Amino acid sequence: MLEIFQYDFMINAFIVGILIAIIIPCIGVVVVLRRLSTVGDALSHVSLAGVAAGMVFGINPILSAVIFAVFAALSIEKIRKAIPRYGEISTAVITSVGVALAAILSGFVKSANFNSFLFGSLVAISPFELYLVIALCFVVITIFIILFKALFYITFDEESAKLAGISVGLITGIFTILTAVTIAISSRVVGTLVVSSMMVLPVATSMQVAKSYKQTVLHSILFSILFVVVGLFLSYYLNMKPGGTIVMVGVVILIITLLTKNLKRAV
């Protein structure tokens, strides 16, 4: 069974997959608890449009994806503040723009290159992408630890956070940019269609068993790592796409967790 580790590309896939599995739930917990679970989907679609734009204009696709995602994330926050009662409209608008731009620009690029961003290439990681993910992991974890308490207050009671002297605008801005950069870079590795699922599924599963905010974060990371490891093993031995397999593993484990929780209640 361990023959999978005879290949360097699979070792790299596990390293990068686990690193992404650690950082995405850190972002995902805050996003989901703020009832913004569709943000991941919106930003992943916008980053895909950024990739297409980069290919069309001869810019590094990862850089253009990050620029597009950051601009979109800041736009979502701006729209949310402008119409707070209908905040979900912001993500719907940005998602629509992202899908439209991606559809238009994809007509000007080679389908093979574009599809690698659409579905990811976890088993074809370049050295540059490996180091990029390692650097991203370090930055995300460092910032998340520093802002942990502030994000906790902002997530559950923004007004109280302001009264407590927390710079809500600054911290929200930093977190928004961090979210955009994380999604844009992760989309290159696991695929645009997968990254938003990886942001929500581990958190949703964790919320069924965790009893506190800190536990939710830790359980989300553990579940996310489990999804990636099991998904990579299955994709290798069953000859399936790793991104989609990881998501389906997450869905199955979430369903099992929900059924187990309901059975315990019934008993």
WONOR-V152908 format. One record per backbone hydrogen bond with DSSP energy under -0.5 kcal/mol. CO is the residue of the C=O (numbers start at 1). NH is the residue of the N-H. Records with the same first field share a line. If there is no record, write none. Layout:
CO->NH ; NH
This chain:
1->4
2->5
3->6
4->7
7->11
8->12
9->13
10->14
11->15
12->16
13->17
14->18
15->19
16->20
17->21
18->22
19->23
20->24
21->25
22->26
23->27
24->28
25->29
26->30
27->31
28->32
29->33
30->34
31->36
32->35
36->39
38->42
39->43
40->44
41->45
42->46
43->47
44->48
45->49
46->50
47->51
48->52
49->53
50->54
51->55
52->56
53->57
54->58 ; 59
60->64
61->65
62->66
63->67
64->68
65->69
66->70
67->71
68->72
69->73
70->74
71->75
72->76
73->77
74->78
75->79
76->80
77->81
78->82
79->83
81->84
83->86
84->87
86->89
87->90 ; 91
88->92
89->93
90->94
91->95
92->96
93->97
94->98
95->99
96->100
97->101
98->102
99->103
100->104
101->105
102->106
103->107
104->107
105->108
106->109
110->114
111->115
112->116
113->117
114->117 ; 118
115->119
116->120
117->192
118->193
121->124
126->130
127->131
128->132
129->133
130->134
131->135
132->136
133->137
134->138
135->139
136->140
137->141
138->142
139->143
140->144
141->145
142->146
143->147
145->148
147->151
148->152
149->153
150->154
151->155
152->156
153->157
157->161
158->162
159->163
160->164
161->166
162->165
166->168
167->171
168->172
169->173
170->174
171->175
172->176
173->177
174->178
175->179
176->180
177->181
178->182
179->183
180->184
181->185
182->186
183->187
184->188
185->189
186->190 ; 191
187->191
189->121
191->194 ; 195
192->196
194->197 ; 198
195->199
196->200
197->201
200->204
201->205
202->206
203->207
205->208
206->209 ; 210
212->216
213->217
214->218
215->219
216->220
217->221
218->222
219->223
220->224
221->225
222->226
223->227
224->228
225->229
226->230
227->231
228->232
229->233
230->234
231->235
232->236
233->237
234->238
235->240
241->245
242->246
243->247
244->248
245->249
246->250
247->251
248->252
249->253
250->254
251->255
252->256
253->257
254->258
255->259
256->260
257->261
258->262
259->263
260->264
261->265
262->266
263->267
